[in-house]
Amino acid sequence: MAEPNPSFYPPPSHTVVGTTLEEHILEGMRGAPASTGDFTSLLNAISLAVRIIHSRVRAAGLAGLFGYTGDTNVHGEQVQKLDEFANEVLCTVIERSGRCAVLASEELAEARMCNPDAKYMVAFDPLDGSSNIDVNVSIGTIFSIFRAPDGSVSTASVLRPGRELLAAGYAVYGSATTLVLSTGQGVHEFTLDLNAGEFFLSRPNLRCPSRGKTYSINEGNFPYWTKEIQRWSQFVKSEDKTLGLPMGHRYVGSLVADAHRTLLKGGIFAYPADRKNADGKLRLLYEAQPMAFLIEQAGGLATDGVREILDIVPTDAHAKVPLILGSRDDVNVYKEFLTGKRG
C-alpha cells in the first residue's frame, strides 16, 4: 500500500487511507525471530492510552481538569489534575495488557511490578509540560520500552542504560495529536485521524539536520549557569554570518514540544545543570533516555555535556541528568564550550 504524502495532515472531515500504526509495527516485526505478538500488543496498549489522554486534554476545560489536585509528587512538585488522570490511564492500560513486567512513572514514588512473566518493561512521563496545561500550550507523553531480563525480575530491573532500549516514543497534544516512534529502525511520525480513531503514518524516516538555526534553553537561568555555559549562550547570540550566527531562540517549556521542533528542524535543545539543579532537572529514565534514543535514531546527538545519554545507567527511577540534544554539529559545539576547547 502506498505511503501517504509525508506533508499531509488529514482535515477533520476526511479519513486518510494509509498505513496505520499497528500495520507499521506488524510490518517491522514480520520475520523477526521468536515474534509472538506481545511487543505489538504492548505498543497498541500505549497507543490506546495516548488516544484516551488526547480526548481529555482536548476537553480539559469542559471536564474540570484544569488546575492542581492539592497533592505533590515524589519530586515535591504540585500534581495537576491531568497529570493524575494521564498516569492512571497509562498504568491501567499497560497493566491490563499483561505484556509489562515492570513499569516506572514520574508520578509513582517507586517502580511497580505488574506481570513478572511478561517480556517487557515500560517507563513513562505521563504528561510532560504540566506547567503549560492551563495555558493551552503543547504538552505530551513520553515512553520507553526495555526487554525484561530472563529469570528473576525486580523493580530495579528497569534501571538500564539507554543503549538497551527496544523502543521509545512520545505523543504531542497540539494543533494535531502526533505520535513519534522508533523501534530501532528509524524514526516515524503518526498523526491521529479523529474520524477513524487511528494513528496513520504521516512522516516516515524523520532525520534531524546536521546543523540548525535555533537554540532552545531557558535563558532565565543564565545567572545560575557555569561560566562555560554562559560563554556558549553568548556565542550563539553573537553575530557571525559565516557561522550562521546569531541563532534564533525558541523555548516552549515542554520537553516534548521543544525536542520535537529540534528533531524536525535541527538546532539544539539544552537543559544543563546549574546552581539550583546540580544534577540537572530532567529525569534520565523516562525523559532523557527515550528522547536521546529518538534523536540518535534520527541522526542527531544527545549528551549530558560530556557523556552520551544512552551510555548512562540510572541509579534510581527518578535520577536526574543534564540534557543537551539536537543536531550533531550544534551539540558538538556546545560540548567544546563545556570542556574548555572553545571560549
C-alpha positions in Angstrom: 0.0 0.0 0.0 1.3 3.4 -0.9 2.5 5.7 1.9 0.6 8.9 2.5 2.2 12.2 1.4 4.6 13.0 4.3 3.4 16.6 4.5 -0.3 15.7 4.5 -2.3 16.2 7.7 -5.9 15.0 7.4 -8.7 17.6 7.7 -11.3 16.8 10.3 -14.0 15.9 7.7 -11.9 13.3 5.9 -10.3 10.0 6.8 -6.9 9.1 5.5 -6.4 5.7 3.8 -2.8 4.8 4.5 -0.5 2.9 6.9 -1.8 2.6 10.4 0.4 2.5 13.4 -0.5 -1.2 14.0 0.3 -2.1 10.4 3.6 -0.3 10.6 4.6 -2.2 13.8 3.5 -5.5 12.4 5.5 -4.9 9.2 8.6 -4.2 11.3 8.1 -7.4 13.3 7.4 -9.6 10.3 10.1 -12.3 10.1 11.6 -11.3 13.4 12.9 -14.4 15.4 10.6 -15.5 18.2 8.0 -13.0 17.3 4.9 -13.7 19.4 2.8 -10.5 19.1 3.5 -9.4 22.7 5.5 -6.4 21.6 2.8 -5.3 19.1 0.2 -5.8 21.8 2.1 -3.6 24.2 2.6 -0.8 21.7 -1.1 -1.0 20.9 -1.9 -0.6 24.6 0.3 2.5 24.8 -1.4 3.9 21.6 -4.8 3.4 23.2 -3.7 5.2 26.4 -2.5 8.1 24.3 -5.8 8.4 22.5 -7.7 8.4 25.8 -5.4 11.1 27.1 -5.8 13.1 23.9 -9.6 13.1 24.3 -9.3 14.5 27.9 -6.6 17.1 27.0 -8.9 18.5 24.3 -11.8 18.8 26.7 -9.9 19.6 29.9 -11.6 22.9 30.5 -15.0 21.5 30.0 -14.3 18.4 32.1 -12.9 20.4 35.0 -9.4 19.0 34.6 -7.5 22.3 34.8 -5.6 23.2 38.0 -4.0 21.2 40.8 -5.2 18.2 42.8 -3.7 19.6 46.0 -1.1 16.8 46.2 2.6 16.8 45.5 4.5 14.0 43.7 7.8 12.4 44.6 9.7 15.3 43.3 7.9 17.8 45.5 6.0 19.2 42.5 2.3 20.1 42.6 0.3 17.5 40.8 -2.0 18.7 38.0 -5.4 17.0 37.6 -4.4 16.0 34.1 -1.1 14.6 35.4 -3.0 12.3 37.7 -5.5 11.3 35.0 -2.8 10.5 32.4 -0.8 8.5 34.9 -3.9 6.4 35.9 -4.8 5.8 32.3 -1.3 4.6 31.3 -0.8 2.4 34.4 -4.2 0.8 34.0 -4.0 0.2 30.2 -0.4 -1.1 30.3 -1.0 -3.4 33.3 -4.2 -4.8 31.8 -2.3 -5.6 28.6 -0.4 -8.3 30.5 2.7 -7.6 28.5 4.6 -5.5 31.1 6.7 -6.9 33.9 7.7 -3.6 35.5 6.5 -0.1 34.9 8.0 3.2 36.2 6.3 6.6 36.0 7.2 10.2 37.0 4.1 10.1 39.2 4.9 6.9 41.1 7.3 7.0 44.0 8.7 3.6 43.1 8.7 1.4 40.1 5.8 -1.1 40.1 5.7 -4.8 39.5 3.0 -5.9 37.1 3.2 -9.3 35.4 6.6 -10.9 36.4 6.3 -13.4 33.5 6.0 -10.6 30.9 8.8 -9.9 28.4 8.9 -6.1 28.6 9.4 -3.1 31.0 7.9 0.3 30.4 8.9 3.8 31.8 7.0 6.9 31.1 6.3 10.5 31.8 2.5 10.5 31.6 2.1 14.2 30.8 5.2 16.3 30.1 4.9 20.1 30.3 2.5 20.3 33.2 3.2 24.0 33.7 1.7 24.6 30.3 -1.6 22.7 30.8 -3.7 25.6 31.9 -2.5 28.0 29.1 -3.2 25.6 26.2 0.4 25.1 25.1 1.6 21.8 23.6 2.2 19.1 26.2 2.8 15.4 25.7 3.5 11.8 26.8 7.0 10.2 26.7 7.6 6.5 27.0 10.3 3.9 26.6 10.3 0.1 26.4 13.0 -2.4 27.6 13.2 -6.1 27.4 12.7 -7.7 30.8 15.7 -9.8 31.9 15.5 -13.6 31.8 14.9 -15.2 35.1 14.2 -13.1 38.2 12.7 -9.7 37.6 12.5 -6.9 40.2 11.6 -3.2 40.2 15.3 -2.5 39.9 15.4 -4.3 36.6 14.2 -1.2 34.8 17.4 0.7 35.7 19.1 0.0 32.3 21.3 2.1 30.0 19.5 3.6 27.1 21.6 1.5 24.7 19.4 -1.4 25.7 16.1 0.3 24.7 13.9 -1.7 22.3 11.6 1.3 21.5 10.8 4.8 22.6 8.3 7.4 21.6 6.4 10.5 22.5 3.0 12.0 21.8 2.4 15.7 21.3 -1.0 17.1 22.1 -1.0 20.2 20.0 -2.8 21.5 16.9 -2.8 17.9 15.8 -2.0 14.9 18.0 1.1 13.1 16.8 2.9 10.1 17.9 6.7 9.8 17.1 8.1 6.3 17.5 11.2 4.3 16.9 11.7 0.6 17.4 15.3 0.9 16.4 14.6 1.1 12.7 14.5 4.9 12.2 12.0 7.4 13.5 8.5 7.7 12.2 5.7 10.2 12.9 2.0 9.2 13.0 -0.9 11.6 13.1 -4.2 10.8 14.8 -7.2 10.9 12.5 -10.1 11.9 14.7 -12.8 10.3 12.5 -11.1 6.9 12.2 -9.7 7.0 15.7 -6.4 5.7 14.4 -2.9 6.9 14.0 -1.7 7.0 10.4 1.9 7.3 9.2 2.3 10.9 8.2 6.1 11.5 8.1 8.3 8.4 7.7 12.0 8.2 8.3 12.5 11.6 10.1 16.0 12.9 10.0 17.5 15.6 12.3 19.5 18.1 10.2 23.3 18.1 11.0 23.0 21.8 11.8 20.1 24.1 12.7 19.2 27.7 13.1 17.7 27.8 16.5 18.6 27.1 20.1 16.2 26.2 22.9 17.1 26.9 26.5 15.6 28.7 29.5 17.6 31.9 29.4 16.1 32.9 32.7 18.6 30.5 34.3 21.6 32.4 32.9 22.8 33.7 36.3 22.9 30.1 37.7 25.0 28.5 34.8 28.7 27.9 34.8 30.9 30.3 33.0 31.4 27.8 30.2 27.6 27.6 29.5 27.3 31.4 29.8 30.0 31.8 27.1 28.2 29.3 24.9 25.0 31.2 25.3 26.7 34.5 24.4 28.3 32.7 21.4 25.0 31.5 19.8 23.7 35.1 20.2 26.7 36.7 18.6 26.8 37.9 15.0 28.9 35.9 12.6 27.2 35.1 9.2 29.9 32.7 8.2 29.0 30.5 11.3 25.2 31.1 10.8 25.0 33.3 13.9 23.1 34.5 15.7 20.8 31.5 16.1 17.2 32.2 16.8 15.8 31.4 20.2 12.8 29.2 20.7 11.7 27.8 24.1 8.3 26.4 24.9 9.0 24.8 28.3 7.6 21.4 27.4 10.3 18.9 26.6 8.2 17.1 24.0 7.4 20.4 22.2 11.0 21.7 22.2 12.6 18.3 21.4 10.0 17.7 18.6 10.8 21.0 16.9 14.5 20.4 17.3 14.3 16.9 15.8 12.4 18.1 12.8 14.2 21.4 12.1 17.6 20.9 13.7 19.4 23.1 16.2 19.9 22.4 19.9 17.8 21.9 23.0 19.7 22.3 26.3 18.7 21.9 29.9 22.0 22.0 31.7 22.9 21.6 35.3 23.1 24.8 37.3 23.5 26.1 40.8 19.8 25.3 41.5 19.9 21.8 40.0 23.4 20.4 40.3 22.4 17.1 38.7 20.2 18.7 36.0 16.4 18.8 36.2 15.2 16.2 33.6 14.8 12.6 34.6 17.1 10.1 32.9 14.9 7.0 32.8 11.7 8.3 31.3 12.6 11.7 29.8 16.3 11.9 28.7 16.7 8.2 27.6 13.7 8.0 25.3 14.4 11.4 23.7 18.1 10.5 23.3 17.1 7.2 21.6 14.8 9.0 19.2 17.3 11.8 18.4 20.1 9.3 17.7 17.9 7.2 15.6 17.2 10.3 13.5 20.9 11.1 13.1 21.3 13.6 15.9 23.2 13.5 19.2 22.2 13.6 22.9 24.6 14.2 25.8 24.9 15.5 29.3 27.6 17.8 28.1 30.3 15.1 28.3 28.8 11.6 28.2 26.3 10.4 25.7 22.9 10.0 27.4 22.4 6.4 26.2 25.6 5.3 28.0 24.4 6.5 31.4 22.9 4.0 33.8 20.1 5.4 36.1 20.9 5.0 39.8 17.1 5.1 40.6 13.9 5.5 38.8 13.9 9.3 39.3 17.6 10.1 38.8 18.2 13.4 37.1 20.6 14.4 34.3 21.6 17.4 32.2 20.2 17.0 28.7 21.6 18.5 25.5 20.2 17.2 22.3 19.8 18.0 18.6 21.9 18.5 15.5 25.3 16.8 15.8 27.3 19.9 14.8 25.4 22.2 17.2 25.7 19.7 20.1 29.4 19.2 19.5 29.9 23.0 19.6 28.2 23.0 23.0 30.4 20.2 24.2 33.5 22.1 23.1 32.5 25.1 25.3 31.7 22.9 28.2 35.0 21.1 28.1 37.0 24.3 27.6 38.0 23.6 23.9 36.2 26.8 23.0 35.6 30.1 24.7 
